[in-house]
Amino acid sequence: MSRLDEHYSLSEIIAKIEGIKYPNGGTMTGKALKKAKEDLFDKSARPGVPNIACVITDGKSRDDIDDPAQTLRDSGVTVISVGIGENYDLKELEKMATDPDSQHLFKGKFDALTSEVDSIVDTACTGRYIL
């Protein structure tokens, strides 16, 4: 897994994202939150740079998300949750997102999500989020 401090250009980041292999086994959001904390934020967070995780899901997790989400937020990571399609679990999105949900939770159908992108980017990139 790459570290947060390894890629600085947009082209490097896009190439790395495009190279991600989807693991079989269904939606395991709790496992992903734990992995993000332990393998990304704990090992390579940069001083003075906000730690933000954007969780995008189209389904219900097959594992527990409560403890991993709380642990990630307690470590200082702002969590933005995004539900797409029609099968996401709103309660899970609420449990993952940093409060207030009005700033950190987004949802929409696949074709309508484009209208939410500006809000998500604004929240993640301009520092207009509340820790």
N, C-alpha and C positions, 0 to 999 in steps of 0.2 A: 504494500500500500504506500502511496506517495505521502509525503509530508506537506503541511501547509506552507512551509518555508522553502520549497523546492522550485516552485514555478511562479514566475513574475510577469510573463507576457500573456496576453489574451490567447495567442496561438498555441502556446504550451498548455494552457489550461484546457482549451477546447480539445486539443489532441488527447490529453489525459482522460477527459470525460468521455470522449468518443471511444476510447479503448477499454472502458469498464465492461466487464462481462457480467451478465445477469446470472446470479446463482439460482439454480432450481430449488424448489422446496416451498414456494409460496411466499407470502408477505410475512416477514419477521422483523417488524419495525423496532421492537425492543432490542433485539440483537444488533440492529444497525445503529441505534442510538448509543448503545454501550461501546460498539466498535469505534464510532466517531469520537467519543470522549477519550477512550484509552489509546487509540492508534493515531488520532489526529491532534486533538486539542491538548491532551496531556503531554505529547511528545514534541509538538512543533508550533505551538501558539507563539506569536511574536509580541513582544512587549509594546504597548501603546496601540495595538491594532485590535479593534473589537472582534470578539469571537462570536460568529453567527452561524448557526446551522439552519438550513432550509430543508425541511422534510416534505417531500412531495409523494403523495400516495393516492392510489385509486381503489384501495380496498381496506378491509379490516385485518389487523395484525393477528397472526396465529399465536403470538406469544405476548407476555405481559409487557406493557409499555410504561406503566406507572412509575416504578422505581428507576428504570434507566432514564426516563425523561426528567424526573425530579433531580437525579444525580447530575445529569448534564447541565440543567439550569443552575443548580446549586454551585457548580464549578465556575459559574460566571459566563456561560454561553447563552446568548439570546437565541431562542428557538422560534423559527417561523414555520408554521405548519400550513400545508397547501393540500386541499382535497380536490381531486379532479374526477370528472365523470359522475356517476350516480351511486357507486357502491362504497364510497369512503364512509368511515364511522365518525360522525360529528363529535361524539364524546371523546374519542381518541384524539382528534385534532385539538380539542379544547384542553385535554390533559397534557399534550405535548407543548403547546404554544406558551411562550412567556406571556404573562399578564401585562397589559390588558389584551384580551383576545381581539378586540376591535382593531388593534394595530398589528397583531402577529398571527392572525388566522385568516386564510383566504380559501375560497371554494368556488367551484364553477364547473360547468360541463367542458369537455375537451375543446370544443370549438369556441366557447365563450371565455376561456381562460386568458386569451390574449389581452382582454380589457383589464385584467388584474395585474398583468406583468409590470406596468408602470408603478403601481402601488407597492408591489413586492420589492422591486428594485429601489424605490424611494426609501422604504423601510430598512432594507439591508445596507444600502450604500451611502445614505446621507446622514446617518446617525440619528434619524428621527424615530428612535425606539426608546422604550423605557426599560431600564434594567431592574 
